[in-house]
Structure formats: C-alpha cells, structure tokens
Amino acid sequence: MNGFIEEAEVEFRRVIHTENSYHLAYSELGDIYAAQGKTDEALWHYQESLRLSPTYTKAPVNMGNLLYSLGRVGEAGRQYARALEIDPFLLEAAVNLANIRAIQGRFDEALVLYRKVLKMNPGHDAARGNLEQLTLAHHRIDEAASPVIAELNRNPGNIALHVQLGDLYRSGGDLAGAVEWYEKARSMDPSRLGVLGNLGVIYGRWEDYDKAKAVLQQIIELQPRNAGAYYNLACHAARQGMVDEAVKWLQGSIERGFSNWELLRTDKDLENIRGTAFYEDLLKRLGDG
C-alpha cells in the first residue's frame, strides 16, 4: 500500500511539473499528504488547488475534513462554508457544517442546515435525529427564558436580567443565544468582568480569535495585572500564527505572575511559538532545557 501511495505521489508531482495549472493533481497530492500525516503540506496543496480552480469543491471539503480531524473545528467550518458558497447543494459539506454549528452552540444556524440536508436527502437519519434533539433543546431553553424575557420587557434597562439570559442560554448549550444577551449587557456596562470572561471563552471556542482578543484586551484595561488574560491572548495569537505577538503576551503573562508551567509545556495552542528563542530560554529556566 505504501508503495502505491509513493508511486501516486511521484505521478501527481510529475503532472504538476508538466502542467502547472492542473488543480486536480494538487488536490490529490493534498489527500496523499493528509493520509501521511503531513498536515502543512496537505493544506498547502488544497489551497493551491483552490487558487487554480476557485469553483472546485473537493479541495475545501477535504481541507475541512482534515482540519476537523485535528480538532481545528472553527477552521473546518470555514472550509465547509466555503464549499457551500460554491455549491449550496453539497450534501457532505452541509451535514458537516451543521454538526460543527451544533458543537459550537450555534443552534439557529445548525437547525437551518439540518433542515436543508433533509430537503436534499429526506432519508438522512443522522440529520433527522440531530434536528429533533436540537429542536427539543431549543424549545426547553426558550421555555426557561420566557419568564425572564417577560420581566425584561417590564424593565428593559435591567442589566442583571440580560446577564441572566446569557447564562441561561449558555447553560443550555445555545452559545449564539448567550452571546446575543452577553453583548447587550456588555454594551450597557463594559466593566462587567464575568460577562467579558464568558464572551472571551465563547469566541475562543468558535476560533473567532480577533473578537476573543478584543474582549481579553478589554479585561486587561480593567485588570492590568490579569495574568490569565495575557496568557489567553498569547494562545490566540499563536493559533493565528502571530509568533512575535504571542511571545509578547506570554512574556507579559509571566511578568504578572503566571506560573502554571505544566500547562505552558503542554498547551497545544502554543505550538507555533515552540522553538522561539524566548520559549527555549524559558524551558531552560524551568529546568527542561
């Protein structure tokens, strides 16, 4: 089997060398590298395939599958959404994106996608089951929220009720609903650290790093010595490939008292800064060098 894969890799490389615009060869090479665990090479070849043929749906779908297998759920979702922009009736992409939206707690989006899947394929049992479960969960949250919303209608300026609704939707798993209420509370009182913390966690889970970082920086404005906020900023910057920025935030975290060295050694979010002079020097000081 390995010999066959190696032969296929050689052949696709030959095709790319002789026909540089052949997007299919790039995509197939991406599949080979993905199977070999060569993630960066696979992603680069999928991207190149898309560059050469922007309407080719297999590349973003396979890229989404690879990213999802690596736990990079938000990035995977963006690739499935990209495929659906090209072909709105692509069943695999719709199912996978619906599942991701459900995992992310974006219930309304997931419900729309599951209904779309069932229109395309009424016999899709998994989508039907997920739709039924989400609908029930959504109904329970709305039921629980109803008296709080009624009270809020009588007291629209009550920030605590906005926070209560955010907490209610968050505990029910509807994170998009939680964000809606937390953001309203945030606009009324930007100094509520609990609200900011919850928003930072949700945006981070969604891999919406720019929004997560904006919230964390707001926390730092309120609590300049908050080492955890600095650490999380380092993680988000590292996940975005912003190495210098990540190092800056990590250094700031340590200067403010961060001392969870085991987390620092093992945190996958910091993968992109391992190998930097700062990180290597830090490990030496911790006795790992």
Secondary structure as UniProt FT lines:
FT   HELIX           2..18
FT   TURN            20..21
FT   HELIX           23..35
FT   TURN            36..37
FT   HELIX           39..52
FT   TURN            54..55
FT   HELIX           58..69
FT   TURN            70..71
FT   HELIX           73..86
FT   TURN            88..89
FT   HELIX           91..103
FT   TURN            104..105
FT   HELIX           107..120
FT   TURN            122..123
FT   HELIX           125..154
FT   TURN            156..157
FT   HELIX           159..171
FT   TURN            172..173
FT   HELIX           175..188
FT   TURN            190..191
FT   HELIX           193..205
FT   TURN            206..207
FT   HELIX           209..222
FT   TURN            224..225
FT   HELIX           227..239
FT   TURN            240..241
FT   HELIX           243..255
FT   TURN            256..257
FT   HELIX           261..266
FT   HELIX           268..273
FT   TURN            274..275
FT   HELIX           277..285
FT   TURN            286..287
//
